[in-house]
Each structure stands twice: as C-alpha cells, then as structure tokens.
Amino acid sequence: MRQGVYTLSDTKMCSPRCRDFKCVKNALSYRGGQAWCNWTNEPCDIKSCNYAACYKRRLLDNGICGLTVKRKTREDVEPEEFTVEEIRVRSKITRKIGEKTIF
C-alpha cells in the first residue's frame, strides 16, 4: 500500500493568529498588527521557527496547516495476493483445537 499527501486547492499556511497556534517559548506578541517573536526580536516566521506548535498537532514542517491537507491512500496489492504459511502446532494444542496446522 502506498500513501501520499496531496494538498487541497485551498491549502493554507499556518499563521500565529490561528486559535490552535502556540509559541512554546511564550515569546509571541503583536506589534503594529504583526506577530512578533520576543525571543529573536524578529517577525514570527513559522516555517523556520523550532518553537512553533499546534494544539491539534497539525503543523507540517513547511509551515502548512495539516487540517487543509488531504491524505490519499492507494492500494497496489490486492488482499488475495498475500500467501499465508501454515504453522505446525504441537500435540497439546492439537488436542485442544483439533487441527495439526493453523493458518
């Protein structure tokens, strides 16, 4: 089974104004309507900040909100193609279940 992440058409970047955003260092303040990091004395940049977090744990590495990303799963192998080996069981189990092999 292969899995991939495909972005939706309305993928959004995470912003410090999101209600689920959290600065782990508690260094976020607002100056002139702009999010400001008091730890680095620079505007808050979520992409490169190690202390940016999301309460819902959906913040991706590149700064995209994971709530706006849809995961698609595609199955390449059918379940019938798997082979299952039979396991020989010992005499005590054979007496209990009545079979010499399982699966």
N, C-alpha and C positions, 0 to 999 in steps of 0.2 A: 504494500500500500504506500503510495507516495502522497505526501502532504505538501501544500504550498500555501503561501499567503498572497492573496490578491487584494488590492486596495479597491475600495468602492469609489464611485465617481465623486462623492462628496467627502473625501478623506480630509481630516482637519489636523492641523498642528496643535499640539498641546499648548496651552497658554497659562500664565500664572493667575489669570482671573477665573480659571475653572474652579468650581467648588470642590473638586476632588484633588486638586493640586496641593502639594505640601513641600515646603522647603525644610529639609531635615535639620539644617543648622539654625532654623528660625531667624534667618537673616533677610527675609523678604520685606520690603517696604515699598511704598508708592510715592514717587516724586514727580510732580507735574503730570500725573496721569500715566506715568510709565512705571513698570515694575523695576525695582532697583535692588540689587544684591548688596547688602551691607558688609558681607564677608569679603568680596573682591572689589567693592566700590565701583561697580560697572553695572550697566543694564542687565537684567536677568536674561540669560541665554540658556534655554532648556536643553538644547542639543548638546552642548559641551559641558554642562554642569553635572558633577558627580553627586550632588546633594538634592537634585530634583527628584520628586517621588509622586506617586499617585495613590490615593487611598484605595482605589479599586484595583491597583496593581496592573494597570493597562498602559502605562507609559512605555513605548518602544524606544530602542536605542537611538533612533534617528530623530526623536522628538515628536513622532506622530502619535496621536491618541489611538490606543488599541481598540477603543469602542467603535471607531469608524472603519475598522478593517475587518473584512470577512474572510474566514478560512474556508478553503475548498479542499475536500478530500476526494481523491480519485482512487478507485481500486483497480489495480492492474492484474491481480491474480484472483481467480475465482476460488471460492472455498472448496470446490470439488477437486481441485488440482493438488491439494495437500495430501501427502501419504502419511498414514499413521502406522507406526511399528507396533507389533503385538509384543506384549511383555509376558514372559512366562512367570507364573506365580508358584510359590512353594505349597507344600501339601496342606499346611494348616489353613491357608487362605482358600485353597481349592475345596476343602471340605465345607467351608463357610459359604462361599458363593457358588460352588458347583461348577466352576469352569477352570480350565487349566491355563488359559491365556485371557488377558484383558487388553482391550483396545489394541 
